[in-house]
Amino acid sequence: MSTTVPHSAGNGLQFLEEGTPDGPIVVLIHGSLDRAAGMLRVSRQIHKESHVIRFDRRGYAHNNSHQGPFTVAGNASDVVSILNDREAILIGHSFGGNIALATAAQLGQQIRAVSTYETPLSWFDWWPRNTAGANSLTVPTADAAEAFMIRLIGRKRWDQLPESTKEARRAEGVALTTELQSIREGAPWDVAAIECPVICGYGSKALEHHKKGALWLGENLKHAHSVEIDGAGHGAPNSHAAAFAELLIRPHLAPLP
């Protein structure tokens, strides 16, 4: 039976370890305005065959008091600290995919493989400027998280959330806007520095730019390919957790040749 154990990294970041203690380490990295809980269904799919690490990224949920910087490089340093020289497979949803790729570029052979899912490539001029993330950058920081959530889930669902949940999300506006702005300013990782196998996922219901981004990664990273999750949109880790695990994680769990 899997037991979730809380830990603290050398830099004070809180994280969770669960699953099979002697299995391959799989780090699940959530996207913008999300939290470790957003990757729980995926963790449950693989906990019998891997040692899973989940964590609230800096600026979010249990790590919301972190002072930053809220950049890809800053988040990647947290993954480095959590791993503490251990070999791992990195799985990044949305913004988390950029963190996974940046960490792989930094750590080289310590990272066995990476998977990304609908990861934003906002530094390209073809990336649209009317996305949920882009829209959140056009309002005051105090309103950014609310604007982002309303764009994603709709005004009705937002209004139905408990006020405590709304306040918690609003407080994450600084992390949200800073990290999203950082990837508009330039690529946060070097294509040539990523040597490990990479699977680049997108859903059949993906927005066109998310699909284009996944295909670009599959075509331009050295050892990469793209896969589609049938019936999935951007929230695949929750809506299609079994397919997410089957297509984006289990291929990396096979023994190394």
C-alpha positions in Angstrom: 0.0 0.0 0.0 1.3 3.4 -0.9 2.1 5.9 1.9 2.6 9.6 1.3 5.4 11.0 3.3 6.1 14.7 3.6 9.7 16.0 3.3 11.6 19.3 3.2 14.3 20.0 0.7 17.6 21.6 1.6 16.2 25.0 0.5 13.1 24.5 2.8 10.6 23.6 0.0 8.0 21.1 1.2 7.4 18.0 -1.0 5.7 14.6 -0.9 7.2 11.2 -1.6 4.8 8.2 -2.2 4.6 4.9 -4.0 7.3 2.2 -4.2 10.4 3.2 -2.3 12.8 1.3 -4.5 11.1 2.1 -7.8 12.4 4.6 -10.3 11.8 8.1 -9.2 9.2 10.1 -11.1 8.8 13.8 -10.3 5.4 15.2 -11.2 5.6 19.0 -11.8 2.3 21.0 -11.9 1.5 23.9 -14.1 0.6 27.6 -13.4 -2.0 28.2 -10.6 -2.1 24.5 -9.8 -0.7 22.5 -7.0 0.7 19.0 -6.1 -2.9 17.8 -5.6 -3.5 18.4 -9.3 -1.2 15.5 -10.1 -2.6 13.1 -7.5 -4.7 11.0 -10.0 -1.6 10.5 -12.2 0.4 9.5 -9.1 -2.2 6.9 -8.2 -1.8 5.4 -11.7 1.9 4.7 -11.2 2.5 4.4 -7.5 2.8 0.6 -7.6 5.7 0.7 -10.0 7.5 3.9 -9.2 8.6 6.2 -6.4 6.6 9.4 -7.0 7.5 12.9 -5.9 4.9 15.7 -5.9 5.3 19.2 -4.6 3.5 22.6 -4.6 5.8 24.8 -6.6 7.3 27.9 -5.1 4.5 30.5 -4.6 1.7 28.0 -4.5 -0.4 26.2 -1.8 1.9 24.9 1.0 4.9 26.7 -0.5 3.0 30.0 -1.1 5.3 31.9 1.3 8.3 31.4 -0.9 9.9 34.7 -1.9 10.9 33.7 -5.4 12.3 34.3 -8.0 9.2 32.8 -9.7 11.0 31.8 -12.9 11.8 28.6 -14.7 15.3 28.7 -13.4 14.2 29.3 -9.9 11.7 26.4 -10.0 14.3 24.1 -11.6 16.6 24.8 -8.7 13.9 23.4 -6.4 13.8 20.2 -8.4 17.6 19.9 -8.2 17.3 20.4 -4.4 14.5 17.8 -4.0 16.4 15.2 -6.1 19.6 15.7 -4.1 21.7 13.8 -6.7 19.1 11.1 -7.3 18.4 9.9 -10.8 14.8 10.7 -11.9 12.2 10.9 -14.6 10.5 14.3 -14.9 6.9 14.8 -15.9 5.7 18.4 -16.5 2.2 19.6 -17.1 1.8 22.9 -18.9 4.4 25.4 -17.3 5.8 22.5 -15.5 7.1 21.1 -18.8 9.5 24.0 -19.1 10.8 23.3 -15.6 11.3 19.7 -16.5 13.2 20.6 -19.6 15.3 23.2 -17.9 16.2 20.8 -15.1 17.2 18.1 -17.7 19.4 20.7 -19.5 21.1 21.4 -16.2 21.5 17.9 -14.8 22.3 15.9 -17.9 22.6 12.2 -17.3 21.0 12.4 -13.9 17.7 12.9 -15.7 16.7 9.6 -17.2 13.8 11.0 -19.3 11.2 13.8 -19.5 7.6 14.1 -20.6 5.8 17.4 -21.2 2.1 18.0 -21.7 0.9 21.1 -23.6 3.8 23.1 -22.4 3.7 26.9 -23.3 6.4 28.2 -25.7 5.4 31.8 -25.1 8.7 33.3 -26.3 7.9 32.4 -30.0 6.2 35.1 -32.0 3.6 32.6 -33.2 2.4 32.0 -29.7 -0.9 33.9 -29.3 -1.2 36.9 -27.1 -4.8 36.3 -26.1 -4.4 33.1 -24.0 -5.5 32.8 -20.4 -2.0 33.4 -19.3 -1.5 36.5 -21.5 -4.8 37.9 -20.3 -3.7 37.6 -16.7 -0.7 39.8 -17.5 -3.0 42.7 -18.6 -4.6 43.2 -15.2 -3.3 44.3 -11.8 -1.3 41.5 -10.1 -3.9 41.3 -7.3 -6.5 40.4 -9.9 -4.3 38.2 -12.1 -5.1 34.8 -10.6 -8.8 35.5 -10.5 -8.7 36.5 -14.2 -6.7 33.4 -15.1 -9.1 31.1 -13.2 -12.2 32.7 -14.7 -10.8 32.2 -18.2 -10.1 28.6 -17.5 -13.2 27.5 -15.5 -15.8 30.2 -16.2 -17.3 32.9 -14.0 -20.1 30.6 -12.7 -17.7 28.0 -11.3 -15.4 30.7 -9.9 -18.3 32.3 -8.1 -19.2 28.9 -6.6 -15.8 28.4 -5.0 -15.5 29.1 -1.2 -14.2 32.5 -0.4 -11.2 30.9 1.3 -10.3 29.2 -1.9 -10.6 32.4 -3.9 -8.4 34.2 -1.5 -5.8 31.5 -1.6 -5.7 31.7 -5.4 -5.6 35.5 -5.5 -2.6 35.3 -3.2 -0.8 33.3 -5.9 -1.0 36.1 -8.4 2.6 37.2 -8.0 4.0 33.7 -8.7 1.6 33.4 -11.7 2.4 36.7 -13.4 6.1 36.5 -12.8 6.5 33.0 -14.1 4.3 33.6 -17.2 6.1 36.9 -18.0 9.5 35.2 -17.7 8.8 32.8 -20.5 7.6 35.6 -22.8 11.1 37.1 -22.6 13.1 34.2 -24.0 13.6 30.5 -24.1 14.3 29.2 -20.5 16.3 26.2 -21.7 18.7 25.3 -24.6 17.4 22.7 -27.1 21.0 21.4 -27.6 21.5 20.8 -23.9 18.7 18.3 -23.6 20.1 14.8 -24.3 17.5 12.5 -22.6 14.4 11.0 -24.3 11.4 13.3 -24.3 7.8 12.6 -24.9 5.7 15.6 -25.8 2.0 15.2 -25.2 -1.1 17.1 -26.2 -4.8 16.3 -26.3 -7.1 15.7 -29.2 -9.1 18.7 -27.8 -6.0 20.8 -27.5 -6.0 24.5 -28.4 -4.1 24.9 -31.7 -1.1 26.6 -30.1 -0.8 23.9 -27.5 -0.8 21.2 -30.2 1.7 23.2 -32.3 4.0 23.6 -29.3 4.0 19.9 -28.5 4.7 19.1 -32.2 7.5 21.6 -32.2 9.1 20.0 -29.2 8.8 16.6 -30.7 10.5 17.8 -33.9 13.3 19.9 -32.4 14.5 18.1 -29.3 17.2 15.5 -30.1 15.5 12.4 -28.8 11.8 13.3 -28.8 8.5 12.5 -30.2 4.9 13.7 -29.8 1.8 11.8 -28.7 -1.8 12.6 -28.6 -4.2 11.7 -25.8 -7.6 11.0 -27.4 -10.5 13.0 -25.9 -8.3 15.1 -23.6 -8.0 18.9 -23.3 -5.5 20.8 -21.2 -6.5 19.2 -17.9 -5.5 15.7 -18.9 -3.8 14.8 -15.6 -7.2 15.0 -14.0 -9.6 14.0 -16.8 -7.5 11.3 -18.5 -5.0 10.2 -15.8 -4.8 6.6 -17.0 -4.0 7.6 -20.6 -1.6 10.2 -19.4 0.3 7.6 -17.4 0.2 5.0 -20.1 1.4 7.3 -22.9 3.7 9.8 -21.1 5.2 7.9 -18.1 5.2 4.1 -18.6 7.4 4.2 -21.7 10.1 5.8 -19.5 9.7 3.1 -16.8 11.1 0.3 -19.0 14.5 -0.9 -17.9 17.4 0.9 -19.5 19.1 -1.2 -22.3 
